Amino acid sequence: MANIPRTTVGWLCADAGQMVMEVAAAVLDGEGQREKDLQTSPAPVLPAFSFLFFKGADRALCSLQIPTVVVADGTWTTLASQNVASYAFELIRLMTDASAMEIPLLYHTENIVPPRPDPQLPPFPLHHFPTYGNTVLLGIPTENEHKTALLHDFLAERAPDGVKVHVVTVPVASGVGEQPYNEAGVAGAYNRISNALNHLHGAEFVETFKEKLIGTVIVASIESYIQTEDIERPADFGIVVVHNATTQQTRACCSKGTTLPPEYVRRAQHFGSDGDPNHGNVTVGQILAARVPGLDKADWQAVLGGRSRYELLGEATRRLTIPW
């Protein structure tokens, strides 16, 4: 292992979905000299500046959604990048930082701020779906159970008399990375709805339209994002979009936001993007959870701002007029 120049190898320990890492390998400096000598394990010789992870005792590789790691069914793969080393050392520094905070110290340390202006989305392409009755097919382009339940309850409880709502989950990509920033929030919501509508034309939904007597197709999406531009302090907001593909009507609004410390945003941004700086590879929630044991990476807002993100999103949905 000591003969692998400028290579960082990590041992990834999955802990409740949090990005928790123990450095379990040699870290070598630019001259090939050992900086730290920790417990090592056998590994094949790899190109310089590769960043590799094991997961659990079976040594199956695991990806952290950063461009420095490419994994394929347990095989070693690397991605050439001039930034690989900086990403590797950034993750090591994050996970070995002794300044990890405790949840009680973070309660109400940030603020809830007013919503951003309602987002303006470009028109969606026209889609022609078969009509068999008056049931509403509600497509939700996410596997997030909280968002799915929120959108289902919101539409179902406000459906016109005699109208049923049938929900289908259509997991699709947002195209804006794991952590959207600024205008990528609107783009992500738009992409999810567009991709979901295309997916609903698939053969697997043909019988659903017939059996459920579908007459209207609505797709609703929630996209959370961090606003860093034209704002005093970075804040997390959520965009709620409801699009009726049958009538070609769209409604959208923005939730109230939760501010957060700029240094956590900078740490998340150090892990790079997919090419667009507003398409982050690592969420700010992951960075917070890595530094604060027990913090929910998906709802850190409940601690820092004192209100759950889902409560704020629920408020936003109730402001919308549903385009039935």
Contacts in CASP RR format, 6 or more apart in sequence:
PFRMAT RR
TARGET T0000
AUTHOR 0000-0000-0000
METHOD contacts of the structure
MODEL  1
MANIPRTTVGWLCADAGQMVMEVAAAVLDGEGQREKDLQTSPAPVLPAFS
FLFFKGADRALCSLQIPTVVVADGTWTTLASQNVASYAFELIRLMTDASA
MEIPLLYHTENIVPPRPDPQLPPFPLHHFPTYGNTVLLGIPTENEHKTAL
LHDFLAERAPDGVKVHVVTVPVASGVGEQPYNEAGVAGAYNRISNALNHL
HGAEFVETFKEKLIGTVIVASIESYIQTEDIERPADFGIVVVHNATTQQT
RACCSKGTTLPPEYVRRAQHFGSDGDPNHGNVTVGQILAARVPGLDKADW
QAVLGGRSRYELLGEATRRLTIPW
1 9 0 8 1.000
1 25 0 8 1.000
1 26 0 8 1.000
1 40 0 8 1.000
1 41 0 8 1.000
1 42 0 8 1.000
1 43 0 8 1.000
2 26 0 8 1.000
2 28 0 8 1.000
2 34 0 8 1.000
2 40 0 8 1.000
3 45 0 8 1.000
4 26 0 8 1.000
4 28 0 8 1.000
4 43 0 8 1.000
4 45 0 8 1.000
4 46 0 8 1.000
5 28 0 8 1.000
5 30 0 8 1.000
5 32 0 8 1.000
5 48 0 8 1.000
6 28 0 8 1.000
6 29 0 8 1.000
6 30 0 8 1.000
6 32 0 8 1.000
6 48 0 8 1.000
6 49 0 8 1.000
6 85 0 8 1.000
7 28 0 8 1.000
7 46 0 8 1.000
7 48 0 8 1.000
7 49 0 8 1.000
7 50 0 8 1.000
7 52 0 8 1.000
8 25 0 8 1.000
8 27 0 8 1.000
8 28 0 8 1.000
8 50 0 8 1.000
8 51 0 8 1.000
8 52 0 8 1.000
8 85 0 8 1.000
8 88 0 8 1.000
8 89 0 8 1.000
8 92 0 8 1.000
9 24 0 8 1.000
9 25 0 8 1.000
9 26 0 8 1.000
9 40 0 8 1.000
9 41 0 8 1.000
9 43 0 8 1.000
9 51 0 8 1.000
9 52 0 8 1.000
9 53 0 8 1.000
10 21 0 8 1.000
10 22 0 8 1.000
10 23 0 8 1.000
10 24 0 8 1.000
10 25 0 8 1.000
10 51 0 8 1.000
10 52 0 8 1.000
10 53 0 8 1.000
10 54 0 8 1.000
11 21 0 8 1.000
11 22 0 8 1.000
11 23 0 8 1.000
11 24 0 8 1.000
11 25 0 8 1.000
11 41 0 8 1.000
11 53 0 8 1.000
11 54 0 8 1.000
12 20 0 8 1.000
12 21 0 8 1.000
12 53 0 8 1.000
12 54 0 8 1.000
12 55 0 8 1.000
12 56 0 8 1.000
12 62 0 8 1.000
12 64 0 8 1.000
13 20 0 8 1.000
13 21 0 8 1.000
13 22 0 8 1.000
13 55 0 8 1.000
13 56 0 8 1.000
14 20 0 8 1.000
14 55 0 8 1.000
14 56 0 8 1.000
14 62 0 8 1.000
16 294 0 8 1.000
17 297 0 8 1.000
18 286 0 8 1.000
18 289 0 8 1.000
18 290 0 8 1.000
18 294 0 8 1.000
18 297 0 8 1.000
19 64 0 8 1.000
19 95 0 8 1.000
19 282 0 8 1.000
19 286 0 8 1.000
19 287 0 8 1.000
19 289 0 8 1.000
19 290 0 8 1.000
19 297 0 8 1.000
20 95 0 8 1.000
20 290 0 8 1.000
21 53 0 8 1.000
21 91 0 8 1.000
21 92 0 8 1.000
21 95 0 8 1.000
22 95 0 8 1.000
23 36 0 8 1.000
23 38 0 8 1.000
23 92 0 8 1.000
23 95 0 8 1.000
23 96 0 8 1.000
24 38 0 8 1.000
24 39 0 8 1.000
24 40 0 8 1.000
24 41 0 8 1.000
25 38 0 8 1.000
25 39 0 8 1.000
25 40 0 8 1.000
25 41 0 8 1.000
25 43 0 8 1.000
26 34 0 8 1.000
26 36 0 8 1.000
26 37 0 8 1.000
26 38 0 8 1.000
26 40 0 8 1.000
27 34 0 8 1.000
27 35 0 8 1.000
27 36 0 8 1.000
27 38 0 8 1.000
27 89 0 8 1.000
27 92 0 8 1.000
28 34 0 8 1.000
28 35 0 8 1.000
29 35 0 8 1.000
41 54 0 8 1.000
43 52 0 8 1.000
43 76 0 8 1.000
44 76 0 8 1.000
46 52 0 8 1.000
46 76 0 8 1.000
46 78 0 8 1.000
47 78 0 8 1.000
47 80 0 8 1.000
49 81 0 8 1.000
49 84 0 8 1.000
49 85 0 8 1.000
49 88 0 8 1.000
50 68 0 8 1.000
50 78 0 8 1.000
50 84 0 8 1.000
51 68 0 8 1.000
51 69 0 8 1.000
51 84 0 8 1.000
51 87 0 8 1.000
51 88 0 8 1.000
51 91 0 8 1.000
52 61 0 8 1.000
52 69 0 8 1.000
52 76 0 8 1.000
52 78 0 8 1.000
53 61 0 8 1.000
53 62 0 8 1.000
53 63 0 8 1.000
53 64 0 8 1.000
53 69 0 8 1.000
53 71 0 8 1.000
54 60 0 8 1.000
54 61 0 8 1.000
54 62 0 8 1.000
55 61 0 8 1.000
55 62 0 8 1.000
59 74 0 8 1.000
60 74 0 8 1.000
61 71 0 8 1.000
61 74 0 8 1.000
61 75 0 8 1.000
61 76 0 8 1.000
62 71 0 8 1.000
63 69 0 8 1.000
63 70 0 8 1.000
63 71 0 8 1.000
64 91 0 8 1.000
64 282 0 8 1.000
65 178 0 8 1.000
65 281 0 8 1.000
65 282 0 8 1.000
66 87 0 8 1.000
66 91 0 8 1.000
66 271 0 8 1.000
66 272 0 8 1.000
66 281 0 8 1.000
66 282 0 8 1.000
67 79 0 8 1.000
67 81 0 8 1.000
67 83 0 8 1.000
67 87 0 8 1.000
67 272 0 8 1.000
67 274 0 8 1.000
67 281 0 8 1.000
68 79 0 8 1.000
68 81 0 8 1.000
68 83 0 8 1.000
68 84 0 8 1.000
68 87 0 8 1.000
68 88 0 8 1.000
69 79 0 8 1.000
70 77 0 8 1.000
70 78 0 8 1.000
70 79 0 8 1.000
71 77 0 8 1.000
78 84 0 8 1.000
81 87 0 8 1.000
83 272 0 8 1.000
86 270 0 8 1.000
87 270 0 8 1.000
87 271 0 8 1.000
87 272 0 8 1.000
90 267 0 8 1.000
90 270 0 8 1.000
90 271 0 8 1.000
91 271 0 8 1.000
94 267 0 8 1.000
94 287 0 8 1.000
94 290 0 8 1.000
94 291 0 8 1.000
95 290 0 8 1.000
97 291 0 8 1.000
99 291 0 8 1.000
100 291 0 8 1.000
100 292 0 8 1.000
100 293 0 8 1.000
101 291 0 8 1.000
101 292 0 8 1.000
102 292 0 8 1.000
102 293 0 8 1.000
103 292 0 8 1.000
103 293 0 8 1.000
103 294 0 8 1.000
103 295 0 8 1.000
103 303 0 8 1.000
106 292 0 8 1.000
106 295 0 8 1.000
106 303 0 8 1.000
106 304 0 8 1.000
107 303 0 8 1.000
107 304 0 8 1.000
107 306 0 8 1.000
108 304 0 8 1.000
108 305 0 8 1.000
108 306 0 8 1.000
109 304 0 8 1.000
109 305 0 8 1.000
110 258 0 8 1.000
110 259 0 8 1.000
110 260 0 8 1.000
110 261 0 8 1.000
110 304 0 8 1.000
110 305 0 8 1.000
111 233 0 8 1.000
111 258 0 8 1.000
111 259 0 8 1.000
111 305 0 8 1.000
112 256 0 8 1.000
112 257 0 8 1.000
112 258 0 8 1.000
112 305 0 8 1.000
112 306 0 8 1.000
112 307 0 8 1.000
112 312 0 8 1.000
113 235 0 8 1.000
113 256 0 8 1.000
113 257 0 8 1.000
113 258 0 8 1.000
113 259 0 8 1.000
114 256 0 8 1.000
114 257 0 8 1.000
115 237 0 8 1.000
115 253 0 8 1.000
115 254 0 8 1.000
115 255 0 8 1.000
115 256 0 8 1.000
115 257 0 8 1.000
115 316 0 8 1.000
116 227 0 8 1.000
116 237 0 8 1.000
116 254 0 8 1.000
117 254 0 8 1.000
118 252 0 8 1.000
118 253 0 8 1.000
118 254 0 8 1.000
119 185 0 8 1.000
119 186 0 8 1.000
119 189 0 8 1.000
119 239 0 8 1.000
119 241 0 8 1.000
119 252 0 8 1.000
119 253 0 8 1.000
119 254 0 8 1.000
120 186 0 8 1.000
120 252 0 8 1.000
121 186 0 8 1.000
121 189 0 8 1.000
121 190 0 8 1.000
121 241 0 8 1.000
121 250 0 8 1.000
121 252 0 8 1.000
122 190 0 8 1.000
123 248 0 8 1.000
123 250 0 8 1.000
124 190 0 8 1.000
124 193 0 8 1.000
124 194 0 8 1.000
124 197 0 8 1.000
124 243 0 8 1.000
124 245 0 8 1.000
124 248 0 8 1.000
124 250 0 8 1.000
125 194 0 8 1.000
125 197 0 8 1.000
126 248 0 8 1.000
127 197 0 8 1.000
127 200 0 8 1.000
127 201 0 8 1.000
127 217 0 8 1.000
127 245 0 8 1.000
129 137 0 8 1.000
129 200 0 8 1.000
129 201 0 8 1.000
129 209 0 8 1.000
129 214 0 8 1.000
129 215 0 8 1.000
129 217 0 8 1.000
129 245 0 8 1.000
129 246 0 8 1.000
130 209 0 8 1.000
130 210 0 8 1.000
130 214 0 8 1.000
131 214 0 8 1.000
131 215 0 8 1.000
132 209 0 8 1.000
132 210 0 8 1.000
132 212 0 8 1.000
132 213 0 8 1.000
132 214 0 8 1.000
132 215 0 8 1.000
133 213 0 8 1.000
133 214 0 8 1.000
133 215 0 8 1.000
134 162 0 8 1.000
134 163 0 8 1.000
134 164 0 8 1.000
134 213 0 8 1.000
134 215 0 8 1.000
134 216 0 8 1.000
135 163 0 8 1.000
135 164 0 8 1.000
135 165 0 8 1.000
135 166 0 8 1.000
135 212 0 8 1.000
135 213 0 8 1.000
135 214 0 8 1.000
135 215 0 8 1.000
135 216 0 8 1.000
136 155 0 8 1.000
136 159 0 8 1.000
136 163 0 8 1.000
136 164 0 8 1.000
136 165 0 8 1.000
136 166 0 8 1.000
136 214 0 8 1.000
136 215 0 8 1.000
136 216 0 8 1.000
136 217 0 8 1.000
136 218 0 8 1.000
136 324 0 8 1.000
137 166 0 8 1.000
137 168 0 8 1.000
137 200 0 8 1.000
137 208 0 8 1.000
137 209 0 8 1.000
137 212 0 8 1.000
137 214 0 8 1.000
137 215 0 8 1.000
137 216 0 8 1.000
137 217 0 8 1.000
137 218 0 8 1.000
138 151 0 8 1.000
138 152 0 8 1.000
138 155 0 8 1.000
138 165 0 8 1.000
138 166 0 8 1.000
138 167 0 8 1.000
138 168 0 8 1.000
138 218 0 8 1.000
138 219 0 8 1.000
138 220 0 8 1.000
139 167 0 8 1.000
139 168 0 8 1.000
139 169 0 8 1.000
139 170 0 8 1.000
139 196 0 8 1.000
139 200 0 8 1.000
139 217 0 8 1.000
139 218 0 8 1.000
139 219 0 8 1.000
139 220 0 8 1.000
140 147 0 8 1.000
140 148 0 8 1.000
140 151 0 8 1.000
140 152 0 8 1.000
140 167 0 8 1.000
140 168 0 8 1.000
140 169 0 8 1.000
140 170 0 8 1.000
140 196 0 8 1.000
140 219 0 8 1.000
140 220 0 8 1.000
140 221 0 8 1.000
141 170 0 8 1.000
141 171 0 8 1.000
141 172 0 8 1.000
141 192 0 8 1.000
141 193 0 8 1.000
141 195 0 8 1.000
141 196 0 8 1.000
141 219 0 8 1.000
141 221 0 8 1.000
142 148 0 8 1.000
142 169 0 8 1.000
142 171 0 8 1.000
142 192 0 8 1.000
142 221 0 8 1.000
142 222 0 8 1.000
143 169 0 8 1.000
143 171 0 8 1.000
144 298 0 8 1.000
146 298 0 8 1.000
146 310 0 8 1.000
147 222 0 8 1.000
147 310 0 8 1.000
147 313 0 8 1.000
148 167 0 8 1.000
148 169 0 8 1.000
150 222 0 8 1.000
150 310 0 8 1.000
150 313 0 8 1.000
150 314 0 8 1.000
150 317 0 8 1.000
151 220 0 8 1.000
151 222 0 8 1.000
151 317 0 8 1.000
152 165 0 8 1.000
152 167 0 8 1.000
154 220 0 8 1.000
154 314 0 8 1.000
154 317 0 8 1.000
154 318 0 8 1.000
155 165 0 8 1.000
155 218 0 8 1.000
155 220 0 8 1.000
155 242 0 8 1.000
155 322 0 8 1.000
156 165 0 8 1.000
158 322 0 8 1.000
159 165 0 8 1.000
159 324 0 8 1.000
160 324 0 8 1.000
163 324 0 8 1.000
164 212 0 8 1.000
166 208 0 8 1.000
166 212 0 8 1.000
166 214 0 8 1.000
168 200 0 8 1.000
168 205 0 8 1.000
168 208 0 8 1.000
170 195 0 8 1.000
170 196 0 8 1.000
170 199 0 8 1.000
170 200 0 8 1.000
170 219 0 8 1.000
172 191 0 8 1.000
172 192 0 8 1.000
172 195 0 8 1.000
172 196 0 8 1.000
172 199 0 8 1.000
173 191 0 8 1.000
173 192 0 8 1.000
173 195 0 8 1.000
174 180 0 8 1.000
174 187 0 8 1.000
174 188 0 8 1.000
174 189 0 8 1.000
174 191 0 8 1.000
174 192 0 8 1.000
174 223 0 8 1.000
175 187 0 8 1.000
175 188 0 8 1.000
175 191 0 8 1.000
175 274 0 8 1.000
175 279 0 8 1.000
176 184 0 8 1.000
176 185 0 8 1.000
176 187 0 8 1.000
176 188 0 8 1.000
176 191 0 8 1.000
176 223 0 8 1.000
176 276 0 8 1.000
176 278 0 8 1.000
176 279 0 8 1.000
177 184 0 8 1.000
177 273 0 8 1.000
177 274 0 8 1.000
177 279 0 8 1.000
177 280 0 8 1.000
177 281 0 8 1.000
178 280 0 8 1.000
178 281 0 8 1.000
178 282 0 8 1.000
178 283 0 8 1.000
179 225 0 8 1.000
179 226 0 8 1.000
179 268 0 8 1.000
179 279 0 8 1.000
179 280 0 8 1.000
179 281 0 8 1.000
179 282 0 8 1.000
179 283 0 8 1.000
179 284 0 8 1.000
180 187 0 8 1.000
180 188 0 8 1.000
180 223 0 8 1.000
180 224 0 8 1.000
180 225 0 8 1.000
180 226 0 8 1.000
180 278 0 8 1.000
180 279 0 8 1.000
180 280 0 8 1.000
181 225 0 8 1.000
181 226 0 8 1.000
181 227 0 8 1.000
181 228 0 8 1.000
181 277 0 8 1.000
181 278 0 8 1.000
181 279 0 8 1.000
181 280 0 8 1.000
182 225 0 8 1.000
182 226 0 8 1.000
182 227 0 8 1.000
182 228 0 8 1.000
182 229 0 8 1.000
182 278 0 8 1.000
183 278 0 8 1.000
184 225 0 8 1.000
184 276 0 8 1.000
184 278 0 8 1.000
184 279 0 8 1.000
185 223 0 8 1.000
185 224 0 8 1.000
185 225 0 8 1.000
185 238 0 8 1.000
185 239 0 8 1.000
186 223 0 8 1.000
186 239 0 8 1.000
188 221 0 8 1.000
188 223 0 8 1.000
189 221 0 8 1.000
189 222 0 8 1.000
189 223 0 8 1.000
189 239 0 8 1.000
189 241 0 8 1.000
189 252 0 8 1.000
190 241 0 8 1.000
192 221 0 8 1.000
192 223 0 8 1.000
193 219 0 8 1.000
193 220 0 8 1.000
193 221 0 8 1.000
193 241 0 8 1.000
193 243 0 8 1.000
196 219 0 8 1.000
196 221 0 8 1.000
197 217 0 8 1.000
197 219 0 8 1.000
197 243 0 8 1.000
197 245 0 8 1.000
200 217 0 8 1.000
200 219 0 8 1.000
208 214 0 8 1.000
215 246 0 8 1.000
216 244 0 8 1.000
216 246 0 8 1.000
216 247 0 8 1.000
216 324 0 8 1.000
217 244 0 8 1.000
217 245 0 8 1.000
217 246 0 8 1.000
218 242 0 8 1.000
218 243 0 8 1.000
218 244 0 8 1.000
218 245 0 8 1.000
218 246 0 8 1.000
218 322 0 8 1.000
218 323 0 8 1.000
219 242 0 8 1.000
219 243 0 8 1.000
219 245 0 8 1.000
220 240 0 8 1.000
220 241 0 8 1.000
220 242 0 8 1.000
220 243 0 8 1.000
221 239 0 8 1.000
221 240 0 8 1.000
221 241 0 8 1.000
222 238 0 8 1.000
222 239 0 8 1.000
222 240 0 8 1.000
222 241 0 8 1.000
222 313 0 8 1.000
223 238 0 8 1.000
223 239 0 8 1.000
223 241 0 8 1.000
224 236 0 8 1.000
224 237 0 8 1.000
224 238 0 8 1.000
224 239 0 8 1.000
224 309 0 8 1.000
225 236 0 8 1.000
225 237 0 8 1.000
225 238 0 8 1.000
225 239 0 8 1.000
226 234 0 8 1.000
226 235 0 8 1.000
226 236 0 8 1.000
226 237 0 8 1.000
226 260 0 8 1.000
226 265 0 8 1.000
226 284 0 8 1.000
227 234 0 8 1.000
227 235 0 8 1.000
227 236 0 8 1.000
227 237 0 8 1.000
228 234 0 8 1.000
228 265 0 8 1.000
233 259 0 8 1.000
233 260 0 8 1.000
233 262 0 8 1.000
234 259 0 8 1.000
234 260 0 8 1.000
234 261 0 8 1.000
234 262 0 8 1.000
234 265 0 8 1.000
235 257 0 8 1.000
235 258 0 8 1.000
235 259 0 8 1.000
235 260 0 8 1.000
236 257 0 8 1.000
236 258 0 8 1.000
236 260 0 8 1.000
236 284 0 8 1.000
236 301 0 8 1.000
236 309 0 8 1.000
237 254 0 8 1.000
237 255 0 8 1.000
237 256 0 8 1.000
237 257 0 8 1.000
238 254 0 8 1.000
238 255 0 8 1.000
238 257 0 8 1.000
238 309 0 8 1.000
238 312 0 8 1.000
238 313 0 8 1.000
238 316 0 8 1.000
239 252 0 8 1.000
239 253 0 8 1.000
239 254 0 8 1.000
239 255 0 8 1.000
240 252 0 8 1.000
240 253 0 8 1.000
240 254 0 8 1.000
240 255 0 8 1.000
240 313 0 8 1.000
240 316 0 8 1.000
240 317 0 8 1.000
240 320 0 8 1.000
241 250 0 8 1.000
241 251 0 8 1.000
241 252 0 8 1.000
242 250 0 8 1.000
242 251 0 8 1.000
242 252 0 8 1.000
242 320 0 8 1.000
242 322 0 8 1.000
242 323 0 8 1.000
243 249 0 8 1.000
243 250 0 8 1.000
243 251 0 8 1.000
243 323 0 8 1.000
244 250 0 8 1.000
244 323 0 8 1.000
244 324 0 8 1.000
247 323 0 8 1.000
249 323 0 8 1.000
250 323 0 8 1.000
251 320 0 8 1.000
251 321 0 8 1.000
251 322 0 8 1.000
251 323 0 8 1.000
252 320 0 8 1.000
253 316 0 8 1.000
253 317 0 8 1.000
253 319 0 8 1.000
253 320 0 8 1.000
254 316 0 8 1.000
255 309 0 8 1.000
255 312 0 8 1.000
255 313 0 8 1.000
255 314 0 8 1.000
255 315 0 8 1.000
255 316 0 8 1.000
256 312 0 8 1.000
256 315 0 8 1.000
256 316 0 8 1.000
257 301 0 8 1.000
257 312 0 8 1.000
258 301 0 8 1.000
258 304 0 8 1.000
258 305 0 8 1.000
258 307 0 8 1.000
258 309 0 8 1.000
258 312 0 8 1.000
259 304 0 8 1.000
259 305 0 8 1.000
260 284 0 8 1.000
260 288 0 8 1.000
260 300 0 8 1.000
260 304 0 8 1.000
264 284 0 8 1.000
264 285 0 8 1.000
264 287 0 8 1.000
264 288 0 8 1.000
264 291 0 8 1.000
265 284 0 8 1.000
267 287 0 8 1.000
268 280 0 8 1.000
268 282 0 8 1.000
268 283 0 8 1.000
268 284 0 8 1.000
268 285 0 8 1.000
268 286 0 8 1.000
268 287 0 8 1.000
269 277 0 8 1.000
269 280 0 8 1.000
271 280 0 8 1.000
271 281 0 8 1.000
271 282 0 8 1.000
272 280 0 8 1.000
272 281 0 8 1.000
272 282 0 8 1.000
273 279 0 8 1.000
273 280 0 8 1.000
273 281 0 8 1.000
274 280 0 8 1.000
274 281 0 8 1.000
283 297 0 8 1.000
284 300 0 8 1.000
285 297 0 8 1.000
285 298 0 8 1.000
285 300 0 8 1.000
286 297 0 8 1.000
288 295 0 8 1.000
288 297 0 8 1.000
288 300 0 8 1.000
288 304 0 8 1.000
289 295 0 8 1.000
289 296 0 8 1.000
289 297 0 8 1.000
289 300 0 8 1.000
292 300 0 8 1.000
295 303 0 8 1.000
296 302 0 8 1.000
296 303 0 8 1.000
298 309 0 8 1.000
299 308 0 8 1.000
299 309 0 8 1.000
299 310 0 8 1.000
301 307 0 8 1.000
301 308 0 8 1.000
301 309 0 8 1.000
301 312 0 8 1.000
302 308 0 8 1.000
302 309 0 8 1.000
END
